Structure formats: C-alpha cells, structure tokens
Amino acid sequence: MNGHSTFVRTIERCLSIEEKAVKGYKVLSDRSENESARLFFKDMADQERQHVAYWSRVLELANAGRIQNVFDRPDRIIDDLVAAEQAVDRLLADVPERTGAKNAFLTAYRLEFYVLHPAFAALFHLQRSETGDASPADLYEGHIHGLISEMKRCCPVDPEIRLIADLMERLWAAHRELAVQLAEIRSLRHLVPICMHCKNVRNDRGFWGKVETYVEAHSHMEFSHGICPDCMRKLHPQFDFKTS
C-alpha cells in the first residue's frame, strides 16, 4: 500500500472516530437523568456532526490528491486510531441505561480523550487553509472549553471533576503545540522550490506564490517590510544613506 492510500486511511479513521463521538454524545443525552446535562450532551452531539462534515470534506480533498501526507509513519497513526475506536466502542457499551451527571461527564471526558489524538491537531494545523472553512482547531477548542465549563458548572465542588477538566485543557493545549512543532519540522526538512528569477516559491499543492505567503502559511512568522542599505543606495541615491 502506497503512502497516499495509507494517508487516506488515516483520514478515514479520524472520520470514523468523529462519527462514534456523535453516537456517544447521543447516548449520553438519551440516558442522562439530569435535564440540563441531557440538553448539553444533545448540543455536543450537534457540534460533533459539524466535525464529521469537516472530516468528510478533508477526505474528499485527500482522495482528490489535494492534501499531502503530513506523517512520516501514517501506518502507526492508523494503528493508534483503530485502538482509539475500539476503546470508544467499549466505553459506550458500558454506559448504563440511566446515568447521573458526574458519571455522564466522566464518560464524556473519556470519549474526548480518545478523540483528541495528536493526529487531529496536526491535521488541523497543517491543512487549515485547504478546506476554506473556519479554523477547525478553533472550533475544537470551543468544543472542549464548552465541555470543561459545563463539567465545572454541574459539579462545582467535586475535586475529581475539576482535576479532570484541567487535565483535558492541558492535553488539548499540548497537542496543539505538538502540531505547531510538527509543521515547523516538516517545513525545515523539505526542500522548497524557488524561482531563480522572481524568487516565488512552489507550495505543497504545486502553486507558485510569494515567499512571504509560504512562510506565513507554514509557521507563526509574519513579515514587516523595510529597505536594506544596498537597495536604498540603488533606488534612492538622492538620500545620503550611511550605515553605522
């Protein structure tokens, strides 16, 4: 199996996990004894459906060859994602017919723990300009913070819940940081084709553009423009430009 088809399988597994997350939150909504929790989990299921739509779009782009493989060993990522899917299946099989707020939120945390695989954050960061939508990483961050806030609101004095909420927040922040580092390493490890005349560079999709656009898309760097001493002398000789 070639690298591209393996990468497509990685996207398929991400999509499958999100579909299971929709099912998981629907189960929690149907079985929650607390009315407020029931409505909250229903809203979380709706958010997960938006994530499913995002991954469906990414899968279309991957099948069309418009998204490049971002992992050195996508087969290992697939193994991790398959294990996460199996863990979600076991988790949902253990949800009782009726569950209280605390147990429901503990189940939701475990569900998000499996969904928040680092591969998700890496793909969000590296492909954030491909889908034409709002940043999926920002959407996920709002999703996670919504769960954390509701956990703390429903169980305000429960130290276990507060610890879990803090761990979830740190986990997502760590995964986003890893995604940024992966993007920077990936950019540094690859040769960047640059035109010897106009100095435009070719991106991963084969399109040519300004070097500033390429660097800003692959890092957190932003450009500000000035003029160097040599160009100042050449273009504006009327000025007495001296260097210190």
C-alpha positions in Angstrom: 0.0 0.0 0.0 1.5 3.4 -1.1 1.9 6.4 1.2 -1.0 8.3 -0.3 -3.6 5.5 0.2 -2.3 5.0 3.8 -2.8 8.7 4.4 -6.3 8.5 3.1 -7.0 5.6 5.5 -5.7 7.9 8.3 -8.4 10.5 7.4 -11.0 7.7 7.2 -10.2 6.7 10.8 -10.4 10.3 12.0 -13.8 10.5 10.4 -14.9 7.2 11.9 -13.9 8.3 15.4 -15.9 11.5 15.0 -19.0 9.5 13.9 -18.6 7.4 17.0 -18.4 10.7 19.1 -21.7 11.7 17.7 -23.2 8.4 18.8 -21.5 8.7 22.2 -23.0 12.1 23.0 -26.4 11.0 21.7 -26.2 8.0 24.1 -25.3 10.3 27.0 -28.1 12.7 26.1 -30.7 9.9 26.0 -29.5 8.3 29.2 -28.8 11.3 31.4 -31.0 11.7 34.4 -30.2 15.4 34.7 -32.3 17.5 32.2 -29.6 20.2 31.9 -26.9 17.6 31.2 -29.3 15.9 28.7 -29.7 19.1 26.7 -26.0 19.9 26.9 -25.0 16.5 25.5 -27.5 16.9 22.7 -25.7 20.1 21.8 -22.4 18.4 21.9 -23.7 15.7 19.5 -24.7 18.5 17.1 -21.2 20.0 17.3 -19.7 16.6 16.6 -21.8 16.4 13.5 -20.1 19.6 12.3 -16.8 17.9 12.9 -18.0 14.9 10.9 -18.8 17.3 8.0 -15.3 18.8 8.3 -13.6 15.4 8.1 -15.8 14.3 5.2 -14.6 17.4 3.3 -11.0 16.6 4.2 -11.5 13.0 3.0 -12.7 14.3 -0.3 -9.7 16.5 -0.7 -7.3 13.7 0.3 -8.9 11.3 -2.3 -8.5 14.0 -4.9 -4.8 14.3 -4.1 -5.2 17.9 -2.9 -3.9 17.2 0.6 -0.4 15.9 1.1 0.6 13.3 3.7 1.9 15.0 6.8 3.1 12.0 8.8 6.4 10.1 8.4 4.7 6.8 9.5 0.9 7.0 8.8 0.6 3.3 9.4 1.5 3.8 13.1 -1.1 6.6 13.3 -3.7 4.3 11.9 -2.9 1.6 14.5 -3.4 4.3 17.2 -6.6 5.5 15.8 -8.0 1.9 15.4 -7.2 1.3 19.1 -8.9 4.5 20.0 -12.0 3.5 18.0 -12.1 0.1 19.8 -11.8 1.9 23.2 -14.7 4.2 22.3 -16.8 1.1 21.4 -16.1 -0.5 24.8 -16.7 2.8 26.6 -20.2 3.3 25.0 -21.1 -0.4 25.7 -20.6 0.3 29.4 -22.9 3.3 29.7 -25.8 2.3 31.9 -29.4 2.8 30.9 -29.7 5.8 33.3 -26.7 7.8 34.5 -26.2 10.7 36.8 -24.4 13.9 35.9 -21.0 13.1 37.4 -20.8 9.7 35.7 -22.0 11.1 32.4 -19.3 13.8 32.4 -16.6 11.3 33.3 -17.8 9.2 30.3 -17.7 12.4 28.1 -14.1 13.1 29.3 -13.0 9.6 28.4 -14.7 10.0 25.0 -12.9 13.2 24.3 -9.6 11.7 25.5 -9.8 9.2 22.7 -11.0 11.8 20.1 -8.2 14.2 21.0 -5.5 12.1 19.3 -2.4 14.3 18.4 -3.1 13.4 14.7 -6.2 15.5 14.8 -4.4 18.6 16.0 -1.6 18.1 13.5 -4.0 17.8 10.5 -5.9 20.8 11.7 -2.8 22.9 11.8 -1.2 21.7 8.6 -4.3 21.6 6.5 -6.0 24.7 8.0 -6.0 26.6 4.6 -7.3 23.7 2.5 -11.0 23.4 3.4 -12.0 27.0 3.0 -13.8 26.9 6.4 -13.1 28.5 9.7 -10.1 27.1 11.6 -11.1 23.6 12.8 -8.7 23.9 15.6 -10.6 26.9 16.9 -13.9 25.0 16.6 -12.5 22.1 18.5 -11.1 24.4 21.2 -14.5 25.9 21.7 -16.0 22.4 21.8 -13.5 21.3 24.5 -13.8 24.5 26.6 -17.6 24.2 26.5 -17.3 20.7 28.0 -14.9 21.9 30.6 -17.1 24.8 31.6 -20.2 22.6 31.9 -18.3 19.9 33.9 -17.3 22.6 36.4 -20.8 24.1 36.5 -22.6 20.9 37.1 -20.1 19.5 39.7 -18.6 22.7 41.2 -17.3 21.2 44.4 -16.1 17.9 43.1 -12.3 17.9 43.1 -12.1 14.9 40.8 -14.2 16.6 38.1 -12.1 19.8 38.4 -8.8 17.9 38.1 -10.1 16.0 35.0 -11.3 19.3 33.4 -7.8 20.9 34.0 -6.1 17.8 32.5 -8.3 17.9 29.4 -7.5 21.6 28.9 -3.8 20.9 29.2 -4.0 17.9 26.9 -5.5 19.8 24.1 -3.0 22.7 24.5 -0.1 20.2 24.4 -1.5 18.6 21.2 -1.8 22.0 19.5 1.8 22.8 20.5 2.9 19.5 19.1 1.1 20.3 15.8 2.9 23.6 15.5 6.3 21.9 16.1 5.5 19.2 13.5 4.6 21.9 11.0 7.9 23.7 11.6 10.0 20.5 11.5 8.2 19.4 8.3 8.9 22.8 6.7 12.6 22.7 7.6 13.1 19.1 6.4 11.8 19.6 2.9 13.5 21.4 0.0 11.4 24.4 -1.1 11.4 25.0 -4.9 12.2 28.7 -5.5 12.3 30.5 -8.9 15.8 31.7 -9.6 14.5 34.9 -11.2 11.4 36.2 -9.4 12.1 34.3 -6.1 8.5 32.9 -5.9 8.2 29.5 -4.2 6.1 26.5 -5.0 3.8 25.2 -2.3 2.8 21.6 -1.5 -0.1 21.8 -4.0 2.1 22.9 -6.8 1.1 26.5 -6.9 3.6 29.4 -7.1 3.4 32.4 -4.8 5.4 34.9 -2.8 7.9 33.6 -0.2 6.1 35.6 2.5 2.9 33.8 1.9 4.6 30.4 2.0 6.4 31.1 5.3 3.4 32.6 7.0 1.3 29.6 6.0 3.9 27.2 7.5 4.8 29.0 10.7 3.7 31.7 13.1 6.1 34.2 11.5 4.7 37.4 10.0 6.6 39.8 7.7 7.1 43.5 8.0 8.7 45.3 5.1 11.6 47.7 5.1 14.5 48.5 2.8 18.1 47.4 3.1 21.1 49.7 2.7 22.1 48.4 -0.8 18.6 48.9 -2.2 18.4 52.3 -0.5 21.6 53.5 -2.3 20.4 52.0 -5.6 16.8 53.2 -5.6 17.2 56.5 -3.7 20.7 57.8 -4.4 19.4 61.3 -3.6 19.5 60.5 0.1 22.8 60.5 1.9 22.3 57.0 3.4 25.1 55.9 5.7 25.4 52.7 7.8 26.8 52.9 11.2 
